Amino acid sequence: MVSENTQIGNMIGSNFVQGSQVYGNVIAGPGRSLENSRESISKFLMEFKGNIKDLNLSSEAEAEAEAEILTLEAQMQSPKPKASIIREGLSSIRSILEGVAGSIVATGLLKMLATIIV
């Protein structure tokens, strides 16, 4: 039996269970809390909103993206943002961006998003 020890900084909204596999994503990297990630998330949302027309999304994907933006902006304004809602919103945006084949704008946004969702 192989034993593995992993030290984790602040883990927000994780589905981690000892002795099991990790499912889902963690918002923020080690040692960063959701509070510390607010600025990164807000910057990402500004970039995403500013470039959404350049992504040439289908009308359905664009409507979905705009709904996720509104949800995430509401969470960023909340005194007690819900990490699970933020995580799901960012994951949905990531899926939308991954569906944009060959877009340099999408690639840049995905790289930016990768620093928020680990």
Jmol script that loads the backbone (N, CA, C; Angstrom):
load data "model"
ATOM      1  N   MET A   1       0.851  -1.179   0.000  1.00  0.00           N
ATOM      2  CA  MET A   1       0.000   0.000   0.000  1.00  0.00           C
ATOM      3  C   MET A   1       0.886   1.228   0.000  1.00  0.00           C
ATOM      4  N   VAL A   2       0.590   2.171  -0.883  1.00  0.00           N
ATOM      5  CA  VAL A   2       1.358   3.402  -0.994  1.00  0.00           C
ATOM      6  C   VAL A   2       0.697   4.465  -0.137  1.00  0.00           C
ATOM      7  N   SER A   3       1.502   5.144   0.656  1.00  0.00           N
ATOM      8  CA  SER A   3       1.000   6.227   1.490  1.00  0.00           C
ATOM      9  C   SER A   3       1.479   7.546   0.909  1.00  0.00           C
ATOM     10  N   GLU A   4       0.593   8.501   0.862  1.00  0.00           N
ATOM     11  CA  GLU A   4       0.949   9.803   0.310  1.00  0.00           C
ATOM     12  C   GLU A   4       0.451  10.890   1.244  1.00  0.00           C
ATOM     13  N   ASN A   5       1.337  11.800   1.602  1.00  0.00           N
ATOM     14  CA  ASN A   5       0.960  12.937   2.430  1.00  0.00           C
ATOM     15  C   ASN A   5       0.929  14.178   1.560  1.00  0.00           C
ATOM     16  N   THR A   6      -0.135  14.933   1.672  1.00  0.00           N
ATOM     17  CA  THR A   6      -0.272  16.168   0.912  1.00  0.00           C
ATOM     18  C   THR A   6      -0.621  17.281   1.875  1.00  0.00           C
ATOM     19  N   GLN A   7       0.170  18.348   1.820  1.00  0.00           N
ATOM     20  CA  GLN A   7      -0.124  19.511   2.651  1.00  0.00           C
ATOM     21  C   GLN A   7      -0.871  20.510   1.794  1.00  0.00           C
ATOM     22  N   ILE A   8      -2.009  20.949   2.276  1.00  0.00           N
ATOM     23  CA  ILE A   8      -2.846  21.879   1.534  1.00  0.00           C
ATOM     24  C   ILE A   8      -3.003  23.131   2.367  1.00  0.00           C
ATOM     25  N   GLY A   9      -2.845  24.287   1.715  1.00  0.00           N
ATOM     26  CA  GLY A   9      -3.061  25.575   2.384  1.00  0.00           C
ATOM     27  C   GLY A   9      -4.541  25.711   2.685  1.00  0.00           C
ATOM     28  N   ASN A  10      -5.122  26.821   2.313  1.00  0.00           N
ATOM     29  CA  ASN A  10      -6.556  27.013   2.483  1.00  0.00           C
ATOM     30  C   ASN A  10      -7.296  26.340   1.343  1.00  0.00           C
ATOM     31  N   MET A  11      -8.236  25.495   1.683  1.00  0.00           N
ATOM     32  CA  MET A  11      -9.017  24.812   0.661  1.00  0.00           C
ATOM     33  C   MET A  11     -10.455  25.277   0.815  1.00  0.00           C
ATOM     34  N   ILE A  12     -10.965  25.911  -0.226  1.00  0.00           N
ATOM     35  CA  ILE A  12     -12.304  26.468  -0.181  1.00  0.00           C
ATOM     36  C   ILE A  12     -13.239  25.595  -1.013  1.00  0.00           C
ATOM     37  N   GLY A  13     -14.300  25.129  -0.402  1.00  0.00           N
ATOM     38  CA  GLY A  13     -15.328  24.405  -1.130  1.00  0.00           C
ATOM     39  C   GLY A  13     -14.878  23.108  -1.771  1.00  0.00           C
ATOM     40  N   SER A  14     -13.917  22.455  -1.185  1.00  0.00           N
ATOM     41  CA  SER A  14     -13.395  21.230  -1.784  1.00  0.00           C
ATOM     42  C   SER A  14     -14.299  20.052  -1.484  1.00  0.00           C
ATOM     43  N   ASN A  15     -14.213  19.064  -2.347  1.00  0.00           N
ATOM     44  CA  ASN A  15     -14.916  17.801  -2.129  1.00  0.00           C
ATOM     45  C   ASN A  15     -13.950  16.741  -1.631  1.00  0.00           C
ATOM     46  N   PHE A  16     -12.847  17.137  -1.054  1.00  0.00           N
ATOM     47  CA  PHE A  16     -11.787  16.236  -0.606  1.00  0.00           C
ATOM     48  C   PHE A  16     -12.267  15.382   0.560  1.00  0.00           C
ATOM     49  N   VAL A  17     -12.000  14.107   0.473  1.00  0.00           N
ATOM     50  CA  VAL A  17     -12.298  13.181   1.552  1.00  0.00           C
ATOM     51  C   VAL A  17     -11.041  12.364   1.786  1.00  0.00           C
ATOM     52  N   GLN A  18     -10.594  12.291   3.045  1.00  0.00           N
ATOM     53  CA  GLN A  18      -9.380  11.541   3.346  1.00  0.00           C
ATOM     54  C   GLN A  18      -9.544  10.097   2.909  1.00  0.00           C
ATOM     55  N   GLY A  19      -8.484   9.581   2.283  1.00  0.00           N
ATOM     56  CA  GLY A  19      -8.505   8.195   1.850  1.00  0.00           C
ATOM     57  C   GLY A  19      -9.274   7.977   0.558  1.00  0.00           C
ATOM     58  N   SER A  20      -9.676   9.047  -0.066  1.00  0.00           N
ATOM     59  CA  SER A  20     -10.441   8.949  -1.295  1.00  0.00           C
ATOM     60  C   SER A  20      -9.797   9.825  -2.355  1.00  0.00           C
ATOM     61  N   GLN A  21     -10.384   9.863  -3.506  1.00  0.00           N
ATOM     62  CA  GLN A  21      -9.874  10.731  -4.554  1.00  0.00           C
ATOM     63  C   GLN A  21     -10.512  12.100  -4.425  1.00  0.00           C
ATOM     64  N   VAL A  22      -9.851  13.093  -5.000  1.00  0.00           N
ATOM     65  CA  VAL A  22     -10.392  14.446  -4.995  1.00  0.00           C
ATOM     66  C   VAL A  22     -11.257  14.603  -6.237  1.00  0.00           C
ATOM     67  N   TYR A  23     -12.474  15.021  -6.034  1.00  0.00           N
ATOM     68  CA  TYR A  23     -13.381  15.276  -7.143  1.00  0.00           C
ATOM     69  C   TYR A  23     -13.729  16.757  -7.135  1.00  0.00           C
ATOM     70  N   GLY A  24     -13.900  17.329  -8.301  1.00  0.00           N
ATOM     71  CA  GLY A  24     -14.245  18.742  -8.393  1.00  0.00           C
ATOM     72  C   GLY A  24     -12.999  19.595  -8.406  1.00  0.00           C
ATOM     73  N   ASN A  25     -13.179  20.889  -8.278  1.00  0.00           N
ATOM     74  CA  ASN A  25     -12.080  21.839  -8.333  1.00  0.00           C
ATOM     75  C   ASN A  25     -11.991  22.620  -7.039  1.00  0.00           C
ATOM     76  N   VAL A  26     -10.847  23.193  -6.828  1.00  0.00           N
ATOM     77  CA  VAL A  26     -10.623  24.042  -5.668  1.00  0.00           C
ATOM     78  C   VAL A  26     -10.425  25.452  -6.177  1.00  0.00           C
ATOM     79  N   ILE A  27     -11.112  26.407  -5.592  1.00  0.00           N
ATOM     80  CA  ILE A  27     -10.909  27.797  -5.968  1.00  0.00           C
ATOM     81  C   ILE A  27      -9.708  28.309  -5.196  1.00  0.00           C
ATOM     82  N   ALA A  28      -8.799  28.915  -5.899  1.00  0.00           N
ATOM     83  CA  ALA A  28      -7.577  29.506  -5.345  1.00  0.00           C
ATOM     84  C   ALA A  28      -6.521  28.441  -5.126  1.00  0.00           C
ATOM     85  N   GLY A  29      -5.307  28.867  -5.136  1.00  0.00           N
ATOM     86  CA  GLY A  29      -4.193  27.959  -4.925  1.00  0.00           C
ATOM     87  C   GLY A  29      -3.883  27.821  -3.455  1.00  0.00           C
ATOM     88  N   PRO A  30      -2.864  27.034  -3.137  1.00  0.00           N
ATOM     89  CA  PRO A  30      -2.483  26.848  -1.744  1.00  0.00           C
ATOM     90  C   PRO A  30      -2.187  28.181  -1.064  1.00  0.00           C
ATOM     91  N   GLY A  31      -2.699  28.341   0.127  1.00  0.00           N
ATOM     92  CA  GLY A  31      -2.441  29.549   0.895  1.00  0.00           C
ATOM     93  C   GLY A  31      -3.298  30.733   0.489  1.00  0.00           C
ATOM     94  N   ARG A  32      -4.210  30.531  -0.468  1.00  0.00           N
ATOM     95  CA  ARG A  32      -5.080  31.615  -0.910  1.00  0.00           C
ATOM     96  C   ARG A  32      -6.508  31.272  -0.536  1.00  0.00           C
ATOM     97  N   SER A  33      -7.224  32.251  -0.046  1.00  0.00           N
ATOM     98  CA  SER A  33      -8.621  32.045   0.299  1.00  0.00           C
ATOM     99  C   SER A  33      -9.501  32.640  -0.793  1.00  0.00           C
ATOM    100  N   LEU A  34     -10.781  32.383  -0.708  1.00  0.00           N
ATOM    101  CA  LEU A  34     -11.721  32.964  -1.660  1.00  0.00           C
ATOM    102  C   LEU A  34     -11.638  34.481  -1.597  1.00  0.00           C
ATOM    103  N   GLU A  35     -11.498  35.008  -0.405  1.00  0.00           N
ATOM    104  CA  GLU A  35     -11.381  36.461  -0.240  1.00  0.00           C
ATOM    105  C   GLU A  35     -10.199  36.994  -1.037  1.00  0.00           C
ATOM    106  N   ASN A  36      -9.074  36.293  -0.988  1.00  0.00           N
ATOM    107  CA  ASN A  36      -7.896  36.714  -1.745  1.00  0.00           C
ATOM    108  C   ASN A  36      -8.084  36.514  -3.242  1.00  0.00           C
ATOM    109  N   SER A  37      -9.011  35.664  -3.639  1.00  0.00           N
ATOM    110  CA  SER A  37      -9.248  35.383  -5.056  1.00  0.00           C
ATOM    111  C   SER A  37     -10.249  36.341  -5.686  1.00  0.00           C
ATOM    112  N   ARG A  38     -10.947  37.111  -4.889  1.00  0.00           N
ATOM    113  CA  ARG A  38     -11.966  38.023  -5.420  1.00  0.00           C
ATOM    114  C   ARG A  38     -11.402  38.937  -6.499  1.00  0.00           C
ATOM    115  N   GLU A  39     -10.231  39.493  -6.247  1.00  0.00           N
ATOM    116  CA  GLU A  39      -9.633  40.411  -7.216  1.00  0.00           C
ATOM    117  C   GLU A  39      -9.341  39.685  -8.531  1.00  0.00           C
ATOM    118  N   SER A  40      -8.780  38.488  -8.447  1.00  0.00           N
ATOM    119  CA  SER A  40      -8.477  37.709  -9.653  1.00  0.00           C
ATOM    120  C   SER A  40      -9.749  37.350 -10.412  1.00  0.00           C
ATOM    121  N   ILE A  41     -10.771  36.965  -9.692  1.00  0.00           N
ATOM    122  CA  ILE A  41     -12.041  36.611 -10.329  1.00  0.00           C
ATOM    123  C   ILE A  41     -12.651  37.839 -10.995  1.00  0.00           C
ATOM    124  N   SER A  42     -12.638  38.972 -10.290  1.00  0.00           N
ATOM    125  CA  SER A  42     -13.190  40.207 -10.853  1.00  0.00           C
ATOM    126  C   SER A  42     -12.437  40.636 -12.106  1.00  0.00           C
ATOM    127  N   LYS A  43     -11.106  40.531 -12.076  1.00  0.00           N
ATOM    128  CA  LYS A  43     -10.305  40.875 -13.261  1.00  0.00           C
ATOM    129  C   LYS A  43     -10.641  39.947 -14.424  1.00  0.00           C
ATOM    130  N   PHE A  44     -10.765  38.655 -14.132  1.00  0.00           N
ATOM    131  CA  PHE A  44     -11.118  37.699 -15.177  1.00  0.00           C
ATOM    132  C   PHE A  44     -12.471  38.047 -15.787  1.00  0.00           C
ATOM    133  N   LEU A  45     -13.460  38.356 -14.943  1.00  0.00           N
ATOM    134  CA  LEU A  45     -14.794  38.679 -15.450  1.00  0.00           C
ATOM    135  C   LEU A  45     -14.767  39.915 -16.341  1.00  0.00           C
ATOM    136  N   MET A  46     -13.976  40.922 -15.963  1.00  0.00           N
ATOM    137  CA  MET A  46     -13.851  42.124 -16.791  1.00  0.00           C
ATOM    138  C   MET A  46     -13.265  41.778 -18.159  1.00  0.00           C
ATOM    139  N   GLU A  47     -12.212  40.953 -18.167  1.00  0.00           N
ATOM    140  CA  GLU A  47     -11.589  40.532 -19.427  1.00  0.00           C
ATOM    141  C   GLU A  47     -12.564  39.713 -20.272  1.00  0.00           C
ATOM    142  N   PHE A  48     -13.253  38.800 -19.632  1.00  0.00           N
ATOM    143  CA  PHE A  48     -14.195  37.942 -20.344  1.00  0.00           C
ATOM    144  C   PHE A  48     -15.312  38.776 -20.968  1.00  0.00           C
ATOM    145  N   LYS A  49     -15.895  39.680 -20.172  1.00  0.00           N
ATOM    146  CA  LYS A  49     -16.961  40.543 -20.683  1.00  0.00           C
ATOM    147  C   LYS A  49     -16.464  41.414 -21.833  1.00  0.00           C
ATOM    148  N   GLY A  50     -15.247  41.921 -21.709  1.00  0.00           N
ATOM    149  CA  GLY A  50     -14.691  42.788 -22.737  1.00  0.00           C
ATOM    150  C   GLY A  50     -14.368  42.077 -24.038  1.00  0.00           C
ATOM    151  N   ASN A  51     -14.233  40.771 -23.981  1.00  0.00           N
ATOM    152  CA  ASN A  51     -13.845  39.995 -25.166  1.00  0.00           C
ATOM    153  C   ASN A  51     -14.918  39.031 -25.657  1.00  0.00           C
ATOM    154  N   ILE A  52     -16.072  39.033 -25.025  1.00  0.00           N
ATOM    155  CA  ILE A  52     -17.084  38.018 -25.339  1.00  0.00           C
ATOM    156  C   ILE A  52     -17.522  38.072 -26.806  1.00  0.00           C
ATOM    157  N   LYS A  53     -17.626  39.251 -27.380  1.00  0.00           N
ATOM    158  CA  LYS A  53     -18.048  39.371 -28.786  1.00  0.00           C
ATOM    159  C   LYS A  53     -16.981  38.828 -29.732  1.00  0.00           C
ATOM    160  N   ASP A  54     -15.704  38.916 -29.327  1.00  0.00           N
ATOM    161  CA  ASP A  54     -14.603  38.431 -30.163  1.00  0.00           C
ATOM    162  C   ASP A  54     -14.520  36.903 -30.202  1.00  0.00           C
ATOM    163  N   LEU A  55     -15.255  36.241 -29.328  1.00  0.00           N
ATOM    164  CA  LEU A  55     -15.208  34.780 -29.263  1.00  0.00           C
ATOM    165  C   LEU A  55     -16.098  34.118 -30.312  1.00  0.00           C
ATOM    166  N   ASN A  56     -16.980  34.913 -30.928  1.00  0.00           N
ATOM    167  CA  ASN A  56     -17.897  34.379 -31.947  1.00  0.00           C
ATOM    168  C   ASN A  56     -18.679  33.168 -31.437  1.00  0.00           C
ATOM    169  N   LEU A  57     -19.251  33.326 -30.250  1.00  0.00           N
ATOM    170  CA  LEU A  57     -20.041  32.257 -29.648  1.00  0.00           C
ATOM    171  C   LEU A  57     -21.397  32.150 -30.334  1.00  0.00           C
ATOM    172  N   SER A  58     -21.984  30.977 -30.254  1.00  0.00           N
ATOM    173  CA  SER A  58     -23.368  30.832 -30.715  1.00  0.00           C
ATOM    174  C   SER A  58     -24.239  31.684 -29.797  1.00  0.00           C
ATOM    175  N   SER A  59     -25.434  32.020 -30.246  1.00  0.00           N
ATOM    176  CA  SER A  59     -26.306  32.855 -29.413  1.00  0.00           C
ATOM    177  C   SER A  59     -26.631  32.154 -28.094  1.00  0.00           C
ATOM    178  N   GLU A  60     -26.774  30.843 -28.135  1.00  0.00           N
ATOM    179  CA  GLU A  60     -27.052  30.080 -26.911  1.00  0.00           C
ATOM    180  C   GLU A  60     -25.864  30.125 -25.949  1.00  0.00           C
ATOM    181  N   ALA A  61     -24.655  29.917 -26.467  1.00  0.00           N
ATOM    182  CA  ALA A  61     -23.457  29.941 -25.622  1.00  0.00           C
ATOM    183  C   ALA A  61     -23.220  31.340 -25.062  1.00  0.00           C
ATOM    184  N   GLU A  62     -23.484  32.360 -25.874  1.00  0.00           N
ATOM    185  CA  GLU A  62     -23.305  33.734 -25.393  1.00  0.00           C
ATOM    186  C   GLU A  62     -24.307  34.056 -24.286  1.00  0.00           C
ATOM    187  N   ALA A  63     -25.555  33.629 -24.450  1.00  0.00           N
ATOM    188  CA  ALA A  63     -26.571  33.848 -23.413  1.00  0.00           C
ATOM    189  C   ALA A  63     -26.188  33.126 -22.126  1.00  0.00           C
ATOM    190  N   GLU A  64     -25.682  31.902 -22.260  1.00  0.00           N
ATOM    191  CA  GLU A  64     -25.239  31.147 -21.082  1.00  0.00           C
ATOM    192  C   GLU A  64     -24.072  31.856 -20.400  1.00  0.00           C
ATOM    193  N   ALA A  65     -23.122  32.333 -21.197  1.00  0.00           N
ATOM    194  CA  ALA A  65     -21.960  33.034 -20.646  1.00  0.00           C
ATOM    195  C   ALA A  65     -22.390  34.299 -19.908  1.00  0.00           C
ATOM    196  N   GLU A  66     -23.310  35.048 -20.501  1.00  0.00           N
ATOM    197  CA  GLU A  66     -23.780  36.277 -19.858  1.00  0.00           C
ATOM    198  C   GLU A  66     -24.513  35.979 -18.556  1.00  0.00           C
ATOM    199  N   ALA A  67     -25.268  34.888 -18.511  1.00  0.00           N
ATOM    200  CA  ALA A  67     -25.949  34.488 -17.273  1.00  0.00           C
ATOM    201  C   ALA A  67     -24.932  34.117 -16.195  1.00  0.00           C
ATOM    202  N   GLU A  68     -23.875  33.404 -16.588  1.00  0.00           N
ATOM    203  CA  GLU A  68     -22.829  33.039 -15.621  1.00  0.00           C
ATOM    204  C   GLU A  68     -22.112  34.284 -15.107  1.00  0.00           C
ATOM    205  N   ILE A  69     -21.867  35.242 -15.992  1.00  0.00           N
ATOM    206  CA  ILE A  69     -21.222  36.495 -15.582  1.00  0.00           C
ATOM    207  C   ILE A  69     -22.070  37.189 -14.531  1.00  0.00           C
ATOM    208  N   LEU A  70     -23.378  37.300 -14.777  1.00  0.00           N
ATOM    209  CA  LEU A  70     -24.270  37.953 -13.812  1.00  0.00           C
ATOM    210  C   LEU A  70     -24.261  37.237 -12.466  1.00  0.00           C
ATOM    211  N   THR A  71     -24.300  35.914 -12.509  1.00  0.00           N
ATOM    212  CA  THR A  71     -24.269  35.124 -11.270  1.00  0.00           C
ATOM    213  C   THR A  71     -22.975  35.364 -10.508  1.00  0.00           C
ATOM    214  N   LEU A  72     -21.854  35.325 -11.220  1.00  0.00           N
ATOM    215  CA  LEU A  72     -20.551  35.513 -10.570  1.00  0.00           C
ATOM    216  C   LEU A  72     -20.397  36.930 -10.033  1.00  0.00           C
ATOM    217  N   GLU A  73     -20.864  37.918 -10.774  1.00  0.00           N
ATOM    218  CA  GLU A  73     -20.785  39.299 -10.287  1.00  0.00           C
ATOM    219  C   GLU A  73     -21.617  39.476  -9.025  1.00  0.00           C
ATOM    220  N   ALA A  74     -22.787  38.835  -8.973  1.00  0.00           N
ATOM    221  CA  ALA A  74     -23.620  38.899  -7.769  1.00  0.00           C
ATOM    222  C   ALA A  74     -22.897  38.267  -6.584  1.00  0.00           C
ATOM    223  N   GLN A  75     -22.233  37.137  -6.812  1.00  0.00           N
ATOM    224  CA  GLN A  75     -21.481  36.487  -5.737  1.00  0.00           C
ATOM    225  C   GLN A  75     -20.311  37.356  -5.276  1.00  0.00           C
ATOM    226  N   MET A  76     -19.666  38.055  -6.197  1.00  0.00           N
ATOM    227  CA  MET A  76     -18.533  38.916  -5.838  1.00  0.00           C
ATOM    228  C   MET A  76     -18.984  40.094  -4.981  1.00  0.00           C
ATOM    229  N   GLN A  77     -20.248  40.505  -5.135  1.00  0.00           N
ATOM    230  CA  GLN A  77     -20.792  41.614  -4.352  1.00  0.00           C
ATOM    231  C   GLN A  77     -21.326  41.157  -2.991  1.00  0.00           C
ATOM    232  N   SER A  78     -21.552  39.877  -2.855  1.00  0.00           N
ATOM    233  CA  SER A  78     -22.126  39.334  -1.624  1.00  0.00           C
ATOM    234  C   SER A  78     -21.131  39.403  -0.470  1.00  0.00           C
ATOM    235  N   PRO A  79     -21.620  39.733   0.729  1.00  0.00           N
ATOM    236  CA  PRO A  79     -20.720  39.705   1.886  1.00  0.00           C
ATOM    237  C   PRO A  79     -20.284  38.277   2.239  1.00  0.00           C
ATOM    238  N   LYS A  80     -21.073  37.296   1.823  1.00  0.00           N
ATOM    239  CA  LYS A  80     -20.741  35.886   2.056  1.00  0.00           C
ATOM    240  C   LYS A  80     -20.888  35.113   0.747  1.00  0.00           C
ATOM    241  N   PRO A  81     -19.923  35.285  -0.164  1.00  0.00           N
ATOM    242  CA  PRO A  81     -20.037  34.581  -1.443  1.00  0.00           C
ATOM    243  C   PRO A  81     -19.978  33.069  -1.250  1.00  0.00           C
ATOM    244  N   LYS A  82     -20.724  32.370  -2.065  1.00  0.00           N
ATOM    245  CA  LYS A  82     -20.783  30.905  -1.996  1.00  0.00           C
ATOM    246  C   LYS A  82     -19.739  30.315  -2.938  1.00  0.00           C
ATOM    247  N   ALA A  83     -18.743  29.667  -2.361  1.00  0.00           N
ATOM    248  CA  ALA A  83     -17.649  29.097  -3.155  1.00  0.00           C
ATOM    249  C   ALA A  83     -18.164  28.096  -4.177  1.00  0.00           C
ATOM    250  N   SER A  84     -19.175  27.322  -3.816  1.00  0.00           N
ATOM    251  CA  SER A  84     -19.691  26.311  -4.751  1.00  0.00           C
ATOM    252  C   SER A  84     -20.336  26.958  -5.975  1.00  0.00           C
ATOM    253  N   ILE A  85     -21.039  28.054  -5.774  1.00  0.00           N
ATOM    254  CA  ILE A  85     -21.668  28.756  -6.897  1.00  0.00           C
ATOM    255  C   ILE A  85     -20.597  29.381  -7.785  1.00  0.00           C
ATOM    256  N   ILE A  86     -19.583  29.963  -7.167  1.00  0.00           N
ATOM    257  CA  ILE A  86     -18.484  30.562  -7.921  1.00  0.00           C
ATOM    258  C   ILE A  86     -17.744  29.489  -8.705  1.00  0.00           C
ATOM    259  N   ARG A  87     -17.459  28.385  -8.057  1.00  0.00           N
ATOM    260  CA  ARG A  87     -16.739  27.287  -8.715  1.00  0.00           C
ATOM    261  C   ARG A  87     -17.516  26.775  -9.928  1.00  0.00           C
ATOM    262  N   GLU A  88     -18.816  26.568  -9.764  1.00  0.00           N
ATOM    263  CA  GLU A  88     -19.642  26.069 -10.867  1.00  0.00           C
ATOM    264  C   GLU A  88     -19.734  27.086 -11.998  1.00  0.00           C
ATOM    265  N   GLY A  89     -19.866  28.361 -11.645  1.00  0.00           N
ATOM    266  CA  GLY A  89     -19.927  29.404 -12.672  1.00  0.00           C
ATOM    267  C   GLY A  89     -18.649  29.480 -13.480  1.00  0.00           C
ATOM    268  N   LEU A  90     -17.514  29.439 -12.793  1.00  0.00           N
ATOM    269  CA  LEU A  90     -16.224  29.478 -13.485  1.00  0.00           C
ATOM    270  C   LEU A  90     -16.011  28.217 -14.322  1.00  0.00           C
ATOM    271  N   SER A  91     -16.466  27.084 -13.819  1.00  0.00           N
ATOM    272  CA  SER A  91     -16.352  25.834 -14.583  1.00  0.00           C
ATOM    273  C   SER A  91     -17.208  25.886 -15.847  1.00  0.00           C
ATOM    274  N   SER A  92     -18.391  26.481 -15.747  1.00  0.00           N
ATOM    275  CA  SER A  92     -19.252  26.632 -16.922  1.00  0.00           C
ATOM    276  C   SER A  92     -18.598  27.528 -17.962  1.00  0.00           C
ATOM    277  N   ILE A  93     -18.005  28.627 -17.497  1.00  0.00           N
ATOM    278  CA  ILE A  93     -17.308  29.530 -18.418  1.00  0.00           C
ATOM    279  C   ILE A  93     -16.127  28.813 -19.058  1.00  0.00           C
ATOM    280  N   ARG A  94     -15.414  28.019 -18.268  1.00  0.00           N
ATOM    281  CA  ARG A  94     -14.294  27.259 -18.828  1.00  0.00           C
ATOM    282  C   ARG A  94     -14.782  26.328 -19.936  1.00  0.00           C
ATOM    283  N   SER A  95     -15.905  25.650 -19.724  1.00  0.00           N
ATOM    284  CA  SER A  95     -16.462  24.750 -20.742  1.00  0.00           C
ATOM    285  C   SER A  95     -16.826  25.512 -22.012  1.00  0.00           C
ATOM    286  N   ILE A  96     -17.393  26.689 -21.845  1.00  0.00           N
ATOM    287  CA  ILE A  96     -17.742  27.518 -23.001  1.00  0.00           C
ATOM    288  C   ILE A  96     -16.479  27.889 -23.768  1.00  0.00           C
ATOM    289  N   LEU A  97     -15.449  28.324 -23.044  1.00  0.00           N
ATOM    290  CA  LEU A  97     -14.195  28.727 -23.690  1.00  0.00           C
ATOM    291  C   LEU A  97     -13.508  27.551 -24.374  1.00  0.00           C
ATOM    292  N   GLU A  98     -13.581  26.378 -23.759  1.00  0.00           N
ATOM    293  CA  GLU A  98     -12.963  25.191 -24.361  1.00  0.00           C
ATOM    294  C   GLU A  98     -13.655  24.798 -25.667  1.00  0.00           C
ATOM    295  N   GLY A  99     -14.909  25.216 -25.825  1.00  0.00           N
ATOM    296  CA  GLY A  99     -15.651  24.910 -27.036  1.00  0.00           C
ATOM    297  C   GLY A  99     -15.348  25.843 -28.197  1.00  0.00           C
ATOM    298  N   VAL A 100     -14.562  26.878 -27.942  1.00  0.00           N
ATOM    299  CA  VAL A 100     -14.210  27.837 -28.990  1.00  0.00           C
ATOM    300  C   VAL A 100     -12.883  27.400 -29.595  1.00  0.00           C
ATOM    301  N   ALA A 101     -12.971  26.649 -30.673  1.00  0.00           N
ATOM    302  CA  ALA A 101     -11.774  26.062 -31.286  1.00  0.00           C
ATOM    303  C   ALA A 101     -10.908  27.119 -31.962  1.00  0.00           C
ATOM    304  N   GLY A 102      -9.624  27.083 -31.664  1.00  0.00           N
ATOM    305  CA  GLY A 102      -8.652  27.910 -32.357  1.00  0.00           C
ATOM    306  C   GLY A 102      -8.683  29.389 -32.044  1.00  0.00           C
ATOM    307  N   SER A 103      -9.390  29.806 -31.026  1.00  0.00           N
ATOM    308  CA  SER A 103      -9.466  31.223 -30.693  1.00  0.00           C
ATOM    309  C   SER A 103      -8.316  31.623 -29.774  1.00  0.00           C
ATOM    310  N   ILE A 104      -7.539  32.595 -30.219  1.00  0.00           N
ATOM    311  CA  ILE A 104      -6.436  33.104 -29.391  1.00  0.00           C
ATOM    312  C   ILE A 104      -6.996  33.787 -28.150  1.00  0.00           C
ATOM    313  N   VAL A 105      -8.120  34.486 -28.318  1.00  0.00           N
ATOM    314  CA  VAL A 105      -8.759  35.158 -27.182  1.00  0.00           C
ATOM    315  C   VAL A 105      -9.179  34.123 -26.143  1.00  0.00           C
ATOM    316  N   ALA A 106      -9.811  33.036 -26.585  1.00  0.00           N
ATOM    317  CA  ALA A 106     -10.248  31.983 -25.662  1.00  0.00           C
ATOM    318  C   ALA A 106      -9.058  31.354 -24.959  1.00  0.00           C
ATOM    319  N   THR A 107      -7.970  31.141 -25.688  1.00  0.00           N
ATOM    320  CA  THR A 107      -6.764  30.556 -25.090  1.00  0.00           C
ATOM    321  C   THR A 107      -6.227  31.449 -23.978  1.00  0.00           C
ATOM    322  N   GLY A 108      -6.180  32.749 -24.223  1.00  0.00           N
ATOM    323  CA  GLY A 108      -5.715  33.692 -23.202  1.00  0.00           C
ATOM    324  C   GLY A 108      -6.618  33.707 -21.987  1.00  0.00           C
ATOM    325  N   LEU A 109      -7.926  33.677 -22.217  1.00  0.00           N
ATOM    326  CA  LEU A 109      -8.876  33.662 -21.108  1.00  0.00           C
ATOM    327  C   LEU A 109      -8.780  32.360 -20.317  1.00  0.00           C
ATOM    328  N   LEU A 110      -8.567  31.245 -21.009  1.00  0.00           N
ATOM    329  CA  LEU A 110      -8.403  29.963 -20.311  1.00  0.00           C
ATOM    330  C   LEU A 110      -7.153  29.964 -19.442  1.00  0.00           C
ATOM    331  N   LYS A 111      -6.079  30.558 -19.928  1.00  0.00           N
ATOM    332  CA  LYS A 111      -4.856  30.654 -19.114  1.00  0.00           C
ATOM    333  C   LYS A 111      -5.105  31.496 -17.876  1.00  0.00           C
ATOM    334  N   MET A 112      -5.820  32.595 -18.058  1.00  0.00           N
ATOM    335  CA  MET A 112      -6.154  33.457 -16.925  1.00  0.00           C
ATOM    336  C   MET A 112      -7.031  32.702 -15.927  1.00  0.00           C
ATOM    337  N   LEU A 113      -7.989  31.954 -16.442  1.00  0.00           N
ATOM    338  CA  LEU A 113      -8.898  31.181 -15.598  1.00  0.00           C
ATOM    339  C   LEU A 113      -8.161  30.080 -14.844  1.00  0.00           C
ATOM    340  N   ALA A 114      -7.135  29.520 -15.455  1.00  0.00           N
ATOM    341  CA  ALA A 114      -6.369  28.442 -14.817  1.00  0.00           C
ATOM    342  C   ALA A 114      -5.676  28.908 -13.544  1.00  0.00           C
ATOM    343  N   THR A 115      -5.414  30.194 -13.414  1.00  0.00           N
ATOM    344  CA  THR A 115      -4.790  30.701 -12.187  1.00  0.00           C
ATOM    345  C   THR A 115      -5.798  30.828 -11.055  1.00  0.00           C
ATOM    346  N   ILE A 116      -7.082  30.787 -11.404  1.00  0.00           N
ATOM    347  CA  ILE A 116      -8.143  30.907 -10.399  1.00  0.00           C
ATOM    348  C   ILE A 116      -8.664  29.539 -10.003  1.00  0.00           C
ATOM    349  N   ILE A 117      -8.933  28.692 -11.003  1.00  0.00           N
ATOM    350  CA  ILE A 117      -9.424  27.334 -10.741  1.00  0.00           C
ATOM    351  C   ILE A 117      -8.241  26.393 -10.826  1.00  0.00           C
ATOM    352  N   VAL A 118      -7.964  25.710  -9.732  1.00  0.00           N
ATOM    353  CA  VAL A 118      -6.828  24.777  -9.692  1.00  0.00           C
ATOM    354  C   VAL A 118      -7.349  23.375  -9.864  1.00  0.00           C
TER     355      VAL A 118
END
end "model"
wireframe off; spacefill off
backbone 0.3
color backbone group
